[in-house]
Amino acid sequence: MAKKTEKADGGTIKIQYYKSTIGYSKKQKDIVRGLGITKLNQVVERPDNAAMRGAVAKVPHLLRIVE
């Protein structure tokens, strides 16, 4: 069985946008925009659930999870 990465209380994760989407596909740009990120080096706080972690996993070269 896989480890559960989300917190029991449904906490939040901080996601940092650290590399530009210029030169990447529209699909990847849409994923970044869908998370509510608009500026480079912006940090947003989102609920810690499988959907958010999956979105970050799609573009790990553009986003990182900040502790």
C-alpha positions in Angstrom: 0.0 0.0 0.0 1.3 3.5 -0.9 2.1 6.0 1.8 -0.5 8.7 2.4 1.2 12.1 1.9 -1.6 14.3 2.9 -2.2 15.3 6.5 -5.0 13.9 8.5 -6.4 17.4 9.3 -6.4 18.3 5.6 -3.6 20.9 6.0 -2.1 23.1 3.4 1.0 23.0 1.2 3.0 25.9 -0.1 3.8 25.8 -3.8 6.5 28.0 -5.4 6.7 28.8 -9.1 10.4 29.1 -9.7 10.9 28.6 -13.5 9.1 30.3 -16.4 6.7 28.4 -18.6 8.1 30.1 -21.7 9.0 27.4 -24.2 6.8 24.7 -22.6 3.5 23.3 -23.9 0.1 25.0 -23.4 -1.0 22.1 -21.2 1.8 22.8 -18.8 1.1 26.5 -18.8 -2.6 25.7 -18.0 -1.6 23.6 -15.0 0.5 26.4 -13.5 -2.3 29.0 -14.2 -4.9 26.6 -12.8 -3.1 26.6 -9.5 -3.7 30.4 -9.3 0.0 31.2 -10.0 0.6 34.3 -12.1 4.1 35.6 -11.3 7.6 34.0 -11.2 8.8 33.1 -7.6 5.3 33.5 -6.3 4.4 31.2 -3.4 0.7 30.1 -3.0 -0.9 28.1 -0.3 -3.3 25.3 -1.4 -5.1 22.5 0.3 -2.9 19.4 0.8 -4.8 16.8 -1.2 -4.1 14.3 -4.0 -5.4 16.7 -6.7 -2.9 19.5 -5.8 0.0 17.1 -5.3 -0.8 15.5 -8.7 -0.8 18.9 -10.4 2.6 19.7 -9.0 3.8 16.3 -10.0 2.9 17.0 -13.6 5.3 20.0 -13.8 8.1 19.3 -11.3 10.5 21.2 -13.4 8.5 24.4 -12.9 7.1 24.1 -9.4 8.4 23.0 -6.0 6.7 22.4 -2.7 8.1 24.6 0.0 8.3 23.4 3.6 
